[in-house]
Amino acid sequence: MSILVNNDTKLIVQGFTGSQGTFHSEQCIAYGTNIVGGVTPGRGGETHLERPVFNTCADAVKETGANATMIYVPAPFAADAILEAVDSGVSLVVAITEGVPVLDMARAHAFAGDKGVRILGPNCLGLLVPGIGLNASFAHLPALPGNIAFASQSGALCTAVLDWARARGIGFSHFISMGDSIDTDFGDVLGQNKEWSYRVTAKWQDGAYSYDHSDDDQTYLGLALSYRPSDATELTVFANYNDRDGVPGTGTAAVCMRR
């Protein structure tokens, strides 16, 4: 199971030739992401990072078969970039840009909903799925593969968790930053797996986390609580201790943090 993306995901990048788009696209390509091209108006026909550049999303989708886009377009123009992407026929928009005007995003969200297109963000780190070598993010470190799904609104918290996990060799099945959650939120992410065997929520209050926990194995809760997430006031751990092949002693977990 993969959330939002899969092995067939073909990604384009809007704002491809800009400094941010270039730098982070290089990291994504190095991770193994199938970036099939990019969009920069006025530069169609060029090649950048050994990928074709198109003037419009419609051209990019038509020529490459792209079904997802990652947006590195400045805030005043980001909503229009989302509208263009939705109209081109992609199924997922990863809106990295922060500071997009609220009314602009409301308009883009309504249009995407009518077309059945999902939006991750805006103002998000993006998402990584290590098992399929997909990175649609500006994460400063590549996530290691593993069996923990991590979801958070906060990009700063995601960065801290990546640092913490990488130093300990902890990997992830999914690493998802939802940012402003205009469309995709915790419910959408968790709804992808109906088989969680337990749930525990911890709340930060008076300088400590308080939580009720009845399961003997605290592996995943320990992972979530072993550092102080400075901007998380609540975290929820969902876990299932039998993997999909029925091998005992293994499991999957979703660690979700809300700021």
MOSULCOR-V70253 format. One record per residue. SS is DSSP state (H for helix, E for strand, C for the rest). PHI is phi in whole degrees, 0 to 359 (* if undefined). NEAR is the number of other C-alpha atoms within 12 Angstrom. Layout:
# MOSULCOR-V70253
[[SS:PHI:NEAR] [SS:PHI:NEAR]]
This chain:
# MOSULCOR-V70253
[[C:*:21] [C:227:28] [C:266:32] [C:74:35] [C:228:38] [C:203:27] [C:295:21] [C:266:20] [C:292:32] [C:243:33] [E:253:43] [E:247:49] [E:235:55] [E:269:50] [C:84:40] [C:300:43] [C:268:35] [C:289:25] [H:296:16] [H:291:23] [H:300:35] [H:294:31] [H:301:23] [H:284:35] [H:296:41] [H:301:30] [H:295:27] [H:294:36] [H:297:30] [H:297:19] [H:286:29] [C:114:25] [C:294:36] [C:275:34] [E:276:44] [E:260:37] [E:166:45] [E:209:48] [E:235:44] [C:216:32] [C:305:24] [C:90:13] [C:241:20] [C:303:24] [C:97:20] [C:278:20] [E:240:18] [E:220:28] [C:53:25] [C:64:17] [E:236:28] [E:286:28] [E:252:35] [E:237:32] [C:283:27] [C:223:34] [H:296:42] [H:301:29] [H:296:28] [H:297:38] [H:294:35] [H:298:18] [H:276:24] [H:249:27] [C:75:25] [C:301:33] [C:233:38] [E:209:43] [E:221:52] [E:240:54] [E:250:53] [C:240:45] [C:254:36] [C:307:27] [H:309:24] [H:297:19] [H:246:24] [H:293:34] [H:297:39] [H:296:30] [H:296:40] [H:294:51] [H:302:37] [H:297:30] [H:296:43] [H:300:39] [H:292:27] [H:281:30] [C:109:27] [C:290:37] [C:256:34] [E:220:41] [E:242:54] [E:259:52] [E:265:52] [C:287:43] [C:306:37] [C:258:30] [C:77:23] [C:289:32] [C:306:22] [H:301:20] [H:295:15] [H:297:23] [H:292:35] [H:299:23] [H:296:22] [H:294:35] [H:296:33] [H:298:22] [H:294:24] [H:296:33] [H:299:24] [H:297:15] [H:266:20] [C:74:18] [C:258:31] [E:271:39] [E:242:46] [E:255:46] [E:108:43] [C:284:46] [C:57:36] [C:230:42] [C:286:41] [E:109:49] [E:218:48] [E:229:45] [E:232:40] [H:302:33] [H:298:29] [H:245:27] [C:64:31] [E:249:41] [E:229:45] [E:241:52] [E:204:49] [C:245:39] [C:302:34] [C:281:25] [C:229:28] [C:285:39] [C:285:43] [C:284:32] [E:289:26] [E:186:27] [E:237:31] [E:246:37] [E:263:47] [E:242:48] [E:226:49] [E:208:48] [C:286:39] [C:270:35] [H:293:40] [H:297:27] [H:294:35] [H:301:45] [H:298:32] [H:296:24] [H:292:43] [H:300:34] [H:301:22] [H:298:24] [H:289:27] [H:299:21] [H:295:15] [C:251:14] [C:71:16] [C:270:26] [C:247:31] [E:225:35] [E:278:32] [E:218:44] [E:224:52] [E:234:52] [E:251:48] [C:262:45] [C:57:38] [C:284:35] [C:53:36] [C:298:33] [C:229:31] [C:277:37] [C:231:30] [H:303:33] [H:299:18] [H:295:21] [H:294:34] [H:289:30] [C:294:18] [C:288:20] [C:228:22] [C:268:16] [C:250:20] [C:298:23] [C:274:20] [E:206:26] [E:220:26] [E:223:31] [E:245:27] [E:244:27] [E:240:26] [E:277:23] [E:207:12] [C:55:8] [C:80:11] [E:205:18] [E:272:26] [E:243:18] [E:200:20] [C:254:16] [C:215:20] [C:247:13] [C:279:18] [C:291:11] [C:269:17] [C:253:23] [H:306:26] [H:284:35] [H:295:33] [H:298:22] [H:299:28] [H:288:39] [H:260:32] [C:280:17] [C:218:19] [C:269:23] [C:285:32] [C:299:24] [C:245:22] [C:252:31] [C:262:27] [E:211:28] [E:225:37] [E:231:39] [E:247:40] [E:251:38] [E:216:34] [E:215:32] [C:264:28] [C:232:18] [C:283:21] [C:288:17] [C:264:11] [C:74:12] [C:282:12] [C:292:12] [C:85:14] [C:240:20] [C:187:29] [E:231:35] [E:212:40] [E:243:46] [E:250:43] [E:244:44] [E:239:42] [E:245:33] [C:276:25]]
